[in-house]
C-alpha cells in the first residue's frame, strides 16, 4: 500500500484531518522515534481537542495557513472530538505513526491511560493547555488571566455603583478539564469579590462541585462549549432576581456566548445591567470587545498561534532539550477596549508580531521552526 493510500485510510477510519507535507529539512532536527522522513523533515502528530468547535479548530487552521511544510515540519492531525475514548484511540494511532514528537490537547485531566501509552512509547510529547504526566506541559497562566480580567471588570462595575447588594457573578467552568483550566474563573471570582466588597472567597475554596458561592456567585458547568453553557444558564437564570446586575466570565468565548444567549433570551442582556469579560482572543472575542459595550475585557491567549508554539516545543523536545520550568508558558495578555488596536489593528486574530518570549519559554526561540516563522518579537 502506498503512503498516500495509508494516509487516506487513516483519515477515513479515525475521522481525522491530515496535512500531507513534503519540505526541506531543518538543520539539526532529530527525534525520539525512528520516523525521520527520508528527506530529513520532522514529523509531528497533533491531536486537537475538538475540531468542530471554532475555538479549538483555529489552532489547526492557523497552523495550516502558516505552512509548516515550508519550514520542514510534517504535521498529521487527529481530532479528539472532546471525547476520552476517541483521544485514547488517537494516541494509540499516533504511536503507530512513530513521529519524531507528538502534541496532545487532552479532553480532560484524567489522562493516566494515555500517559502510560505515551511513556511506554518513548516518543517526546507536548501536552497543550491540559496536563498529561508523560508530556511536557505548554500552557497559559489561567490564574493570572482571571485576576487581571476581574480587576478591569470590577473597577468598571464599582464605578457604576455595583456592589454586594445588587450584583451576581456568573462563572462558567469545565469540570472535566481540571483546576489548571478552571483557575481562570476561580481567580476571577475571588478578585472581583475583593474589588466589589463581596464576602472574601479564596480561589481554592471553589471546586468543581461548587454551584453557589456565598450570596453573590453562581458557578455553572458549560463544558467549554456553546450549547451546554446555554442550557446551564437557561436553567439557573430564574434564580437570579430580576433587578440584579450580572457579571459573566467563563473558561472560553464559546461558553461565554452560550451563556450570553441564554441571558438575552431571558431579557437579562441589557448593557446597563450586564458586564462581560471574554477569554480566548478569538475572532468572536475581539469583535465583541470592539463593538459590544457589555464586553469590556478580553483575555488574549493568542489561541490561533498555539499550534506554532506547540510544534516549536515538540521540535525542542525531539532535539533533547529539557524545558527549564514545569510549565512552559504560552503568550498572553488581558486587553481593555483601548488596547485592542495596539495588538490587533485590523480587528482579526492576526498579529504583526507575537509578544517576546520570557525566561521560561525562551528556549523555544532556539528551534529552527520558531525562527523560520519569523513572527515572534525578538526571535530571528
Secondary structure as the mmCIF struct_conf table of DSSP 4:
data_model
#
loop_
_struct_conf.conf_type_id
_struct_conf.id
_struct_conf.beg_label_comp_id
_struct_conf.beg_label_asym_id
_struct_conf.beg_label_seq_id
_struct_conf.end_label_comp_id
_struct_conf.end_label_asym_id
_struct_conf.end_label_seq_id
HELX_RH_AL_P HELX_RH_AL_P1 UNK A 3 UNK A 14
TURN_TY1_P TURN_TY1_P1 UNK A 15 UNK A 15
STRN STRN1 UNK A 18 UNK A 18
HELX_LH_PP_P HELX_LH_PP_P1 UNK A 24 UNK A 26
TURN_TY1_P TURN_TY1_P2 UNK A 27 UNK A 28
BEND BEND1 UNK A 32 UNK A 34
TURN_TY1_P TURN_TY1_P3 UNK A 38 UNK A 39
STRN STRN2 UNK A 42 UNK A 48
BEND BEND2 UNK A 49 UNK A 49
TURN_TY1_P TURN_TY1_P4 UNK A 51 UNK A 52
BEND BEND3 UNK A 53 UNK A 53
HELX_RH_AL_P HELX_RH_AL_P2 UNK A 54 UNK A 65
TURN_TY1_P TURN_TY1_P5 UNK A 66 UNK A 67
HELX_RH_3T_P HELX_RH_3T_P1 UNK A 68 UNK A 71
TURN_TY1_P TURN_TY1_P6 UNK A 72 UNK A 72
STRN STRN3 UNK A 73 UNK A 79
TURN_TY1_P TURN_TY1_P7 UNK A 81 UNK A 82
HELX_RH_AL_P HELX_RH_AL_P3 UNK A 84 UNK A 97
TURN_TY1_P TURN_TY1_P8 UNK A 98 UNK A 98
BEND BEND4 UNK A 100 UNK A 100
STRN STRN4 UNK A 101 UNK A 104
BEND BEND5 UNK A 107 UNK A 109
HELX_RH_AL_P HELX_RH_AL_P4 UNK A 112 UNK A 121
TURN_TY1_P TURN_TY1_P9 UNK A 122 UNK A 122
STRN STRN5 UNK A 124 UNK A 128
BEND BEND6 UNK A 129 UNK A 130
TURN_TY1_P TURN_TY1_P10 UNK A 133 UNK A 134
BEND BEND7 UNK A 135 UNK A 135
STRN STRN6 UNK A 136 UNK A 139
HELX_RH_AL_P HELX_RH_AL_P5 UNK A 142 UNK A 159
TURN_TY1_P TURN_TY1_P11 UNK A 160 UNK A 161
TURN_TY1_P TURN_TY1_P12 UNK A 164 UNK A 166
STRN STRN7 UNK A 167 UNK A 173
HELX_RH_3T_P HELX_RH_3T_P2 UNK A 175 UNK A 177
HELX_RH_AL_P HELX_RH_AL_P6 UNK A 179 UNK A 196
TURN_TY1_P TURN_TY1_P13 UNK A 197 UNK A 197
HELX_LH_PP_P HELX_LH_PP_P2 UNK A 198 UNK A 200
HELX_RH_3T_P HELX_RH_3T_P3 UNK A 203 UNK A 205
TURN_TY1_P TURN_TY1_P14 UNK A 208 UNK A 209
STRN STRN8 UNK A 212 UNK A 213
TURN_TY1_P TURN_TY1_P15 UNK A 214 UNK A 216
STRN STRN9 UNK A 217 UNK A 221
TURN_TY1_P TURN_TY1_P16 UNK A 223 UNK A 224
BEND BEND8 UNK A 225 UNK A 225
HELX_RH_AL_P HELX_RH_AL_P7 UNK A 226 UNK A 236
HELX_RH_3T_P HELX_RH_3T_P4 UNK A 237 UNK A 239
BEND BEND9 UNK A 240 UNK A 240
TURN_TY1_P TURN_TY1_P17 UNK A 242 UNK A 243
STRN STRN10 UNK A 245 UNK A 250
BEND BEND10 UNK A 251 UNK A 252
HELX_RH_AL_P HELX_RH_AL_P8 UNK A 253 UNK A 265
TURN_TY1_P TURN_TY1_P18 UNK A 266 UNK A 267
TURN_TY1_P TURN_TY1_P19 UNK A 271 UNK A 273
STRN STRN11 UNK A 274 UNK A 279
BEND BEND11 UNK A 280 UNK A 280
HELX_RH_AL_P HELX_RH_AL_P9 UNK A 283 UNK A 291
TURN_TY1_P TURN_TY1_P20 UNK A 293 UNK A 294
STRN STRN12 UNK A 295 UNK A 300
HELX_RH_3T_P HELX_RH_3T_P5 UNK A 303 UNK A 305
HELX_RH_AL_P HELX_RH_AL_P10 UNK A 306 UNK A 318
TURN_TY1_P TURN_TY1_P21 UNK A 319 UNK A 320
HELX_LH_PP_P HELX_LH_PP_P3 UNK A 321 UNK A 323
BEND BEND12 UNK A 324 UNK A 326
STRN STRN13 UNK A 327 UNK A 329
HELX_LH_PP_P HELX_LH_PP_P4 UNK A 330 UNK A 331
STRN STRN14 UNK A 333 UNK A 335
HELX_RH_3T_P HELX_RH_3T_P6 UNK A 337 UNK A 339
HELX_RH_AL_P HELX_RH_AL_P11 UNK A 340 UNK A 343
TURN_TY1_P TURN_TY1_P22 UNK A 345 UNK A 346
BEND BEND13 UNK A 347 UNK A 349
BEND BEND14 UNK A 352 UNK A 353
STRN STRN15 UNK A 354 UNK A 354
HELX_LH_PP_P HELX_LH_PP_P5 UNK A 355 UNK A 357
TURN_TY1_P TURN_TY1_P23 UNK A 359 UNK A 361
HELX_RH_3T_P HELX_RH_3T_P7 UNK A 362 UNK A 366
BEND BEND15 UNK A 367 UNK A 367
HELX_RH_AL_P HELX_RH_AL_P12 UNK A 368 UNK A 373
STRN STRN16 UNK A 376 UNK A 376
TURN_TY1_P TURN_TY1_P24 UNK A 377 UNK A 378
#
